[in-house]
Amino acid sequence: MEPKTIKRIGVLTSGGDAPGMNAAIRATVRAGFYYNLEMYGIYRGYEGMIGNEIKKLETKHIYHVLERGGTFLKSARSEEFKTAEGRKKAYENLTKHGIDALVIIGGDGSLTGAHLFYNEYGIPSIGIPGTIDNDLAGTDLTIGFDTACNTAIQAIDKIRDTATSHDRLFFVEVMGRDAGFIAINAGIGSAAAATLIPEKKMPIERLVERLKARTAQMKQSNIVIVAEGGKSGGAVEIADKIKKQLPYYDIKVTILGHLQRGGAPSALDRVLASKLGVAAVEGLIQGKYDVMAGIINNKIVYTPIAKAIVGHKDVDEDDFRVAKILST
Ligand code: F6P
């Protein structure tokens, strides 16, 4: 598409926050300044676009944010933006500020909103994948995923210490409503006895057999990782079922929850976010609209948002196989 002249870019973070979002905002803003553009922060995601929470950003706003978790622009899941009236209000506010392009940092819900908005109002826009879930097609990694895996694995290491001291069986629930990426990586990276993910159903009987076999092998501790959206239920539900079948086990459940969304971003997430922030601004300048900037095989790739969200990425069959081999 023939590039439009862009003068003012609005940047926002939307949906569940992810470590590295601040680094992505900072890179977007710095790149904008580099190309002599004016940069605007849209606070609280699409909610703030509708409520006109929009401020011009200066260099002082992005000092020392790269290394911080969360998002200084704040985030929200907006129901109103799903309505035509909500999007109309949002458009009117952008027009008031003369914002003529958008960078949207978020997961599949946020990018779905961006796609809809672009089709209705045609404002040049580009997405940056920011979600701990890693479930977007068009990029090898999403911002926040690596940090979330590190957080989960560090927490599981601690659980392992106490599990071993007491010969206990722990069910640890990690985040991932529809995607098992954190679970499978945490499982491989912490020597889990089994990993239950939303993409694959593991019958309880099979889990029982695996745990029985491990008892026979005198394994000192057992940790089962359960993705919150697991097909057989959450960690509490599965622990209850197992307790009925293996009453001799001393069973505990830990839900890691939102601690996986916080904390300073890892080196990998900082670098990924920084590269994608620059790529987003350069993409807009080059006339790449309604796309998501991602990294595949260490190269920047722009994928139509429609493809990135429709092609929901599932855990690789091979990763699942590796986890299985290493847990028997
Ligand atoms: O999409 C990221 C994510 O952390 C999911 O893994 C999780 O299911 C969901 O967000 C939780 O969302 P909320 O913080 O709105 O409860």
Residues whose N, C-alpha, C, O or C-beta is under 5 A from the ligand:
A	BS01	F6P	G16 D133 M175 G176 R177
